[in-house]
């Protein structure tokens, strides 16, 4: 499966960095670049269940491809979510089902950053994306 352009950029950027500190800094920068969600979207219905931090997620289908937007109050989570969005935005519902989250973060060299609770939270975000893609398919 070919990667969306943003995912390729993320991979090239993160794989070019050797030190863990630089990767952590880059992760925060990705989070800061995440477009702000309008307050109207920060509602209970868009809150992802299963995350320790508050994460809001919206998604819409455009010409057969999914575009998601998300936000979190937690800086680190925002960075991880930004990288998840880079990986999934522009995919079809079928491609979304095939995304391997642990593999994606391993390729980025960020597995260390994924504590079990963060990993569960990101999985919850991905599951919510998949659920949205099934509802509106």
Rosetta constraint file for C-alpha pairs under 8 A:
AtomPair CA 1 CA 95 HARMONIC 7.99 0.50
AtomPair CA 3 CA 7 HARMONIC 5.94 0.50
AtomPair CA 3 CA 8 HARMONIC 6.21 0.50
AtomPair CA 3 CA 87 HARMONIC 6.99 0.50
AtomPair CA 4 CA 8 HARMONIC 6.49 0.50
AtomPair CA 4 CA 86 HARMONIC 7.24 0.50
AtomPair CA 4 CA 87 HARMONIC 6.41 0.50
AtomPair CA 4 CA 88 HARMONIC 7.38 0.50
AtomPair CA 4 CA 89 HARMONIC 7.22 0.50
AtomPair CA 4 CA 90 HARMONIC 6.66 0.50
AtomPair CA 4 CA 91 HARMONIC 7.61 0.50
AtomPair CA 5 CA 9 HARMONIC 6.30 0.50
AtomPair CA 6 CA 10 HARMONIC 6.16 0.50
AtomPair CA 6 CA 86 HARMONIC 4.98 0.50
AtomPair CA 6 CA 87 HARMONIC 6.95 0.50
AtomPair CA 7 CA 11 HARMONIC 6.11 0.50
AtomPair CA 7 CA 83 HARMONIC 7.50 0.50
AtomPair CA 7 CA 86 HARMONIC 4.89 0.50
AtomPair CA 7 CA 87 HARMONIC 4.79 0.50
AtomPair CA 8 CA 12 HARMONIC 6.14 0.50
AtomPair CA 9 CA 13 HARMONIC 6.05 0.50
AtomPair CA 10 CA 14 HARMONIC 6.02 0.50
AtomPair CA 10 CA 83 HARMONIC 7.17 0.50
AtomPair CA 10 CA 86 HARMONIC 7.39 0.50
AtomPair CA 10 CA 108 HARMONIC 7.57 0.50
AtomPair CA 11 CA 15 HARMONIC 5.80 0.50
AtomPair CA 11 CA 107 HARMONIC 7.09 0.50
AtomPair CA 11 CA 108 HARMONIC 5.67 0.50
AtomPair CA 12 CA 16 HARMONIC 6.13 0.50
AtomPair CA 13 CA 17 HARMONIC 6.95 0.50
AtomPair CA 14 CA 23 HARMONIC 6.55 0.50
AtomPair CA 14 CA 26 HARMONIC 7.79 0.50
AtomPair CA 14 CA 108 HARMONIC 5.60 0.50
AtomPair CA 14 CA 109 HARMONIC 7.12 0.50
AtomPair CA 15 CA 107 HARMONIC 7.75 0.50
AtomPair CA 15 CA 108 HARMONIC 6.19 0.50
AtomPair CA 15 CA 109 HARMONIC 7.03 0.50
AtomPair CA 17 CA 22 HARMONIC 6.76 0.50
AtomPair CA 17 CA 23 HARMONIC 6.51 0.50
AtomPair CA 18 CA 22 HARMONIC 7.51 0.50
AtomPair CA 18 CA 23 HARMONIC 7.73 0.50
AtomPair CA 19 CA 23 HARMONIC 6.44 0.50
AtomPair CA 20 CA 24 HARMONIC 6.18 0.50
AtomPair CA 21 CA 25 HARMONIC 6.25 0.50
AtomPair CA 22 CA 26 HARMONIC 6.12 0.50
AtomPair CA 23 CA 27 HARMONIC 6.06 0.50
AtomPair CA 23 CA 110 HARMONIC 7.84 0.50
AtomPair CA 24 CA 28 HARMONIC 6.48 0.50
AtomPair CA 25 CA 29 HARMONIC 6.39 0.50
AtomPair CA 26 CA 30 HARMONIC 6.26 0.50
AtomPair CA 27 CA 31 HARMONIC 6.43 0.50
AtomPair CA 27 CA 76 HARMONIC 7.11 0.50
AtomPair CA 27 CA 79 HARMONIC 5.01 0.50
AtomPair CA 27 CA 80 HARMONIC 6.90 0.50
AtomPair CA 28 CA 32 HARMONIC 6.29 0.50
AtomPair CA 28 CA 75 HARMONIC 6.38 0.50
AtomPair CA 28 CA 76 HARMONIC 6.06 0.50
AtomPair CA 28 CA 78 HARMONIC 7.63 0.50
AtomPair CA 28 CA 79 HARMONIC 5.26 0.50
AtomPair CA 29 CA 33 HARMONIC 6.37 0.50
AtomPair CA 29 CA 79 HARMONIC 7.09 0.50
AtomPair CA 30 CA 34 HARMONIC 6.64 0.50
AtomPair CA 30 CA 78 HARMONIC 7.90 0.50
AtomPair CA 30 CA 79 HARMONIC 5.17 0.50
AtomPair CA 30 CA 82 HARMONIC 6.11 0.50
AtomPair CA 30 CA 83 HARMONIC 7.21 0.50
AtomPair CA 31 CA 75 HARMONIC 6.48 0.50
AtomPair CA 31 CA 76 HARMONIC 7.17 0.50
AtomPair CA 31 CA 77 HARMONIC 7.69 0.50
AtomPair CA 31 CA 78 HARMONIC 4.61 0.50
AtomPair CA 31 CA 79 HARMONIC 3.55 0.50
AtomPair CA 31 CA 80 HARMONIC 7.16 0.50
AtomPair CA 31 CA 81 HARMONIC 7.46 0.50
AtomPair CA 31 CA 82 HARMONIC 5.66 0.50
AtomPair CA 32 CA 75 HARMONIC 7.81 0.50
AtomPair CA 32 CA 78 HARMONIC 7.56 0.50
AtomPair CA 32 CA 79 HARMONIC 7.27 0.50
AtomPair CA 34 CA 70 HARMONIC 7.93 0.50
AtomPair CA 34 CA 71 HARMONIC 7.53 0.50
AtomPair CA 34 CA 78 HARMONIC 7.48 0.50
AtomPair CA 34 CA 79 HARMONIC 7.96 0.50
AtomPair CA 34 CA 82 HARMONIC 6.07 0.50
AtomPair CA 35 CA 69 HARMONIC 7.83 0.50
AtomPair CA 36 CA 71 HARMONIC 6.73 0.50
AtomPair CA 37 CA 41 HARMONIC 6.38 0.50
AtomPair CA 37 CA 42 HARMONIC 7.13 0.50
AtomPair CA 37 CA 69 HARMONIC 7.11 0.50
AtomPair CA 37 CA 70 HARMONIC 6.62 0.50
AtomPair CA 37 CA 71 HARMONIC 6.12 0.50
AtomPair CA 38 CA 42 HARMONIC 6.92 0.50
AtomPair CA 39 CA 43 HARMONIC 7.75 0.50
AtomPair CA 41 CA 46 HARMONIC 6.77 0.50
AtomPair CA 41 CA 56 HARMONIC 7.57 0.50
AtomPair CA 41 CA 58 HARMONIC 7.35 0.50
AtomPair CA 42 CA 46 HARMONIC 6.52 0.50
AtomPair CA 42 CA 47 HARMONIC 7.29 0.50
AtomPair CA 42 CA 56 HARMONIC 6.06 0.50
AtomPair CA 43 CA 47 HARMONIC 6.57 0.50
AtomPair CA 43 CA 56 HARMONIC 7.66 0.50
AtomPair CA 46 CA 56 HARMONIC 5.15 0.50
AtomPair CA 46 CA 57 HARMONIC 5.33 0.50
AtomPair CA 46 CA 58 HARMONIC 6.29 0.50
AtomPair CA 47 CA 54 HARMONIC 6.95 0.50
AtomPair CA 47 CA 55 HARMONIC 5.77 0.50
AtomPair CA 47 CA 56 HARMONIC 4.43 0.50
AtomPair CA 47 CA 57 HARMONIC 6.44 0.50
AtomPair CA 48 CA 54 HARMONIC 7.40 0.50
AtomPair CA 48 CA 55 HARMONIC 5.64 0.50
AtomPair CA 48 CA 56 HARMONIC 5.89 0.50
AtomPair CA 48 CA 57 HARMONIC 6.69 0.50
AtomPair CA 48 CA 124 HARMONIC 6.82 0.50
AtomPair CA 48 CA 125 HARMONIC 6.17 0.50
AtomPair CA 48 CA 128 HARMONIC 6.87 0.50
AtomPair CA 49 CA 124 HARMONIC 6.83 0.50
AtomPair CA 50 CA 120 HARMONIC 7.21 0.50
AtomPair CA 50 CA 121 HARMONIC 5.74 0.50
AtomPair CA 50 CA 124 HARMONIC 5.76 0.50
AtomPair CA 51 CA 55 HARMONIC 6.97 0.50
AtomPair CA 51 CA 117 HARMONIC 7.74 0.50
AtomPair CA 51 CA 118 HARMONIC 7.58 0.50
AtomPair CA 51 CA 120 HARMONIC 7.18 0.50
AtomPair CA 51 CA 121 HARMONIC 4.22 0.50
AtomPair CA 51 CA 122 HARMONIC 7.47 0.50
AtomPair CA 51 CA 124 HARMONIC 6.80 0.50
AtomPair CA 51 CA 125 HARMONIC 7.97 0.50
AtomPair CA 52 CA 117 HARMONIC 7.28 0.50
AtomPair CA 52 CA 118 HARMONIC 7.80 0.50
AtomPair CA 52 CA 121 HARMONIC 6.78 0.50
AtomPair CA 53 CA 72 HARMONIC 7.06 0.50
AtomPair CA 53 CA 73 HARMONIC 7.19 0.50
AtomPair CA 53 CA 74 HARMONIC 6.47 0.50
AtomPair CA 53 CA 77 HARMONIC 7.58 0.50
AtomPair CA 54 CA 72 HARMONIC 5.62 0.50
AtomPair CA 54 CA 73 HARMONIC 6.39 0.50
AtomPair CA 54 CA 74 HARMONIC 7.67 0.50
AtomPair CA 55 CA 70 HARMONIC 6.89 0.50
AtomPair CA 55 CA 71 HARMONIC 5.67 0.50
AtomPair CA 55 CA 72 HARMONIC 4.57 0.50
AtomPair CA 55 CA 73 HARMONIC 7.42 0.50
AtomPair CA 55 CA 125 HARMONIC 7.99 0.50
AtomPair CA 56 CA 70 HARMONIC 5.36 0.50
AtomPair CA 56 CA 71 HARMONIC 5.35 0.50
AtomPair CA 56 CA 72 HARMONIC 6.53 0.50
AtomPair CA 57 CA 68 HARMONIC 7.00 0.50
AtomPair CA 57 CA 69 HARMONIC 5.82 0.50
AtomPair CA 57 CA 70 HARMONIC 4.38 0.50
AtomPair CA 57 CA 71 HARMONIC 6.83 0.50
AtomPair CA 57 CA 125 HARMONIC 7.62 0.50
AtomPair CA 58 CA 68 HARMONIC 5.62 0.50
AtomPair CA 58 CA 69 HARMONIC 5.29 0.50
AtomPair CA 58 CA 70 HARMONIC 6.33 0.50
AtomPair CA 59 CA 66 HARMONIC 6.73 0.50
AtomPair CA 59 CA 67 HARMONIC 5.59 0.50
AtomPair CA 59 CA 68 HARMONIC 4.17 0.50
AtomPair CA 59 CA 69 HARMONIC 6.24 0.50
AtomPair CA 59 CA 129 HARMONIC 7.29 0.50
AtomPair CA 59 CA 132 HARMONIC 7.07 0.50
AtomPair CA 60 CA 66 HARMONIC 5.77 0.50
AtomPair CA 60 CA 67 HARMONIC 5.48 0.50
AtomPair CA 60 CA 68 HARMONIC 6.50 0.50
AtomPair CA 61 CA 65 HARMONIC 5.53 0.50
AtomPair CA 61 CA 66 HARMONIC 4.64 0.50
AtomPair CA 61 CA 67 HARMONIC 6.37 0.50
AtomPair CA 61 CA 133 HARMONIC 7.84 0.50
AtomPair CA 61 CA 136 HARMONIC 7.64 0.50
AtomPair CA 62 CA 66 HARMONIC 6.15 0.50
AtomPair CA 62 CA 67 HARMONIC 7.11 0.50
AtomPair CA 64 CA 92 HARMONIC 5.93 0.50
AtomPair CA 64 CA 93 HARMONIC 7.95 0.50
AtomPair CA 65 CA 89 HARMONIC 7.67 0.50
AtomPair CA 65 CA 90 HARMONIC 4.92 0.50
AtomPair CA 65 CA 91 HARMONIC 5.11 0.50
AtomPair CA 65 CA 92 HARMONIC 4.64 0.50
AtomPair CA 65 CA 93 HARMONIC 7.32 0.50
AtomPair CA 66 CA 88 HARMONIC 7.74 0.50
AtomPair CA 66 CA 89 HARMONIC 5.78 0.50
AtomPair CA 66 CA 90 HARMONIC 5.14 0.50
AtomPair CA 66 CA 91 HARMONIC 5.55 0.50
AtomPair CA 66 CA 92 HARMONIC 6.04 0.50
AtomPair CA 66 CA 93 HARMONIC 7.19 0.50
AtomPair CA 66 CA 133 HARMONIC 7.54 0.50
AtomPair CA 67 CA 88 HARMONIC 7.96 0.50
AtomPair CA 67 CA 89 HARMONIC 4.90 0.50
AtomPair CA 67 CA 90 HARMONIC 5.86 0.50
AtomPair CA 67 CA 91 HARMONIC 7.94 0.50
AtomPair CA 68 CA 85 HARMONIC 6.69 0.50
AtomPair CA 68 CA 89 HARMONIC 6.11 0.50
AtomPair CA 68 CA 129 HARMONIC 7.81 0.50
AtomPair CA 69 CA 85 HARMONIC 7.46 0.50
AtomPair CA 70 CA 81 HARMONIC 7.23 0.50
AtomPair CA 70 CA 82 HARMONIC 7.87 0.50
AtomPair CA 71 CA 78 HARMONIC 6.31 0.50
AtomPair CA 71 CA 81 HARMONIC 7.80 0.50
AtomPair CA 72 CA 77 HARMONIC 6.56 0.50
AtomPair CA 72 CA 78 HARMONIC 5.30 0.50
AtomPair CA 73 CA 77 HARMONIC 7.96 0.50
AtomPair CA 73 CA 78 HARMONIC 7.24 0.50
AtomPair CA 74 CA 78 HARMONIC 6.05 0.50
AtomPair CA 75 CA 79 HARMONIC 6.41 0.50
AtomPair CA 76 CA 80 HARMONIC 6.39 0.50
AtomPair CA 77 CA 81 HARMONIC 5.96 0.50
AtomPair CA 77 CA 118 HARMONIC 7.76 0.50
AtomPair CA 78 CA 82 HARMONIC 6.01 0.50
AtomPair CA 79 CA 83 HARMONIC 6.39 0.50
AtomPair CA 80 CA 84 HARMONIC 6.27 0.50
AtomPair CA 80 CA 122 HARMONIC 7.82 0.50
AtomPair CA 81 CA 85 HARMONIC 6.11 0.50
AtomPair CA 81 CA 122 HARMONIC 7.19 0.50
AtomPair CA 82 CA 86 HARMONIC 6.23 0.50
AtomPair CA 83 CA 87 HARMONIC 6.36 0.50
AtomPair CA 84 CA 88 HARMONIC 6.33 0.50
AtomPair CA 85 CA 89 HARMONIC 5.51 0.50
AtomPair CA 87 CA 104 HARMONIC 7.94 0.50
AtomPair CA 88 CA 96 HARMONIC 6.52 0.50
AtomPair CA 88 CA 99 HARMONIC 7.70 0.50
AtomPair CA 91 CA 95 HARMONIC 5.70 0.50
AtomPair CA 91 CA 96 HARMONIC 6.00 0.50
AtomPair CA 92 CA 96 HARMONIC 6.14 0.50
AtomPair CA 93 CA 97 HARMONIC 6.47 0.50
AtomPair CA 93 CA 130 HARMONIC 7.14 0.50
AtomPair CA 93 CA 133 HARMONIC 5.45 0.50
AtomPair CA 93 CA 134 HARMONIC 7.11 0.50
AtomPair CA 93 CA 137 HARMONIC 7.28 0.50
AtomPair CA 94 CA 98 HARMONIC 6.83 0.50
AtomPair CA 95 CA 99 HARMONIC 6.72 0.50
AtomPair CA 96 CA 129 HARMONIC 7.93 0.50
AtomPair CA 96 CA 130 HARMONIC 6.45 0.50
AtomPair CA 97 CA 130 HARMONIC 6.35 0.50
AtomPair CA 100 CA 104 HARMONIC 6.22 0.50
AtomPair CA 101 CA 105 HARMONIC 6.42 0.50
AtomPair CA 101 CA 123 HARMONIC 7.27 0.50
AtomPair CA 102 CA 106 HARMONIC 6.03 0.50
AtomPair CA 102 CA 111 HARMONIC 7.28 0.50
AtomPair CA 103 CA 107 HARMONIC 6.13 0.50
AtomPair CA 104 CA 108 HARMONIC 6.44 0.50
AtomPair CA 105 CA 109 HARMONIC 6.23 0.50
AtomPair CA 105 CA 110 HARMONIC 5.21 0.50
AtomPair CA 105 CA 111 HARMONIC 5.53 0.50
AtomPair CA 106 CA 110 HARMONIC 5.78 0.50
AtomPair CA 106 CA 111 HARMONIC 5.03 0.50
AtomPair CA 110 CA 114 HARMONIC 6.96 0.50
AtomPair CA 114 CA 118 HARMONIC 5.41 0.50
AtomPair CA 114 CA 119 HARMONIC 5.26 0.50
AtomPair CA 115 CA 119 HARMONIC 5.96 0.50
AtomPair CA 116 CA 120 HARMONIC 6.04 0.50
AtomPair CA 117 CA 121 HARMONIC 6.08 0.50
AtomPair CA 118 CA 122 HARMONIC 6.13 0.50
AtomPair CA 119 CA 123 HARMONIC 6.07 0.50
AtomPair CA 120 CA 124 HARMONIC 6.10 0.50
AtomPair CA 121 CA 125 HARMONIC 6.39 0.50
AtomPair CA 122 CA 126 HARMONIC 6.26 0.50
AtomPair CA 123 CA 127 HARMONIC 6.02 0.50
AtomPair CA 124 CA 128 HARMONIC 6.09 0.50
AtomPair CA 125 CA 129 HARMONIC 6.30 0.50
AtomPair CA 126 CA 130 HARMONIC 6.22 0.50
AtomPair CA 127 CA 131 HARMONIC 6.07 0.50
AtomPair CA 128 CA 132 HARMONIC 6.11 0.50
AtomPair CA 129 CA 133 HARMONIC 6.18 0.50
AtomPair CA 130 CA 134 HARMONIC 6.30 0.50
AtomPair CA 131 CA 135 HARMONIC 6.30 0.50
AtomPair CA 132 CA 136 HARMONIC 6.35 0.50
AtomPair CA 133 CA 137 HARMONIC 5.74 0.50
